[in-house]
Amino acid sequence: MKEKDAQPTFLTIRATLASIKAQDPNTCASEHFLRELCIAGAPFSVKVGETYIINVNKLCSYLYGQAKN
C-alpha cells in the first residue's frame, strides 16, 4: 500500500501526547501546548463535539516544518 493511501491516525490530545512521549520521553510537548494549537485552528486538528482529535502524521510534519498549506 502506498503511503498516500494509508489511513490517517486520529487521536485525542491526551492520546497524542502519550504517543509522542512513547517515542520521545524527553519531549517538551504538553497537553496545553497541543490544545492551544488546536484552538488556534491548526491544520492537523478537527473538533468533534467538545473534543479535538489530531491527525498524528500531519502533526509530526507540522512540528518538523514540513507542512504544506
NUTIVEX-497546 format. One line per field, with one value per residue (C-alpha): residue number from 1; x, z, y. Coordinates in steps of 0.02 Angstrom, whole numbers. Layout:
N
fimi <- (NUM:...)
east <- (X:...)
up <- (Z:...)
north <- (Y:...)
# end
This chain:
69
fimi <- (1:2:3:4:5:6:7:8:9:10:11:12:13:14:15:16:17:18:19:20:21:22:23:24:25:26:27:28:29:30:31:32:33:34:35:36:37:38:39:40:41:42:43:44:45:46:47:48:49:50:51:52:53:54:55:56:57:58:59:60:61:62:63:64:65:66:67:68:69)
east <- (0:64:92:-33:-167:-135:-272:-228:-212:-326:-304:-367:-249:-207:-178:-73:39:56:108:237:306:320:434:525:515:608:486:437:263:117:-72:-85:30:-69:-237:-181:-127:-298:-392:-287:-351:-202:-225:-198:-343:-531:-658:-785:-915:-813:-660:-516:-441:-270:-202:-38:52:10:58:231:252:191:313:458:415:364:180:114:-26)
up <- (0:-44:99:23:30:214:337:445:631:732:920:1061:1133:1282:1173:1051:1193:1256:1081:1069:1243:1198:1053:1145:1335:1349:1240:1294:1218:1338:1332:1350:1200:1090:1148:1110:935:906:971:856:707:670:505:585:709:698:832:860:985:1130:1089:974:877:797:638:712:545:498:673:654:483:557:703:589:472:327:323:155:164)
north <- (0:173:295:417:281:243:288:438:409:522:529:638:768:657:503:605:664:485:431:571:531:347:395:535:528:695:793:967:950:960:942:1130:1157:1038:1110:1288:1236:1156:1309:1419:1318:1208:1116:944:953:930:973:835:894:960:854:892:749:762:685:624:611:791:850:774:857:1022:1014:974:1117:1007:1055:1114:1241)
# end
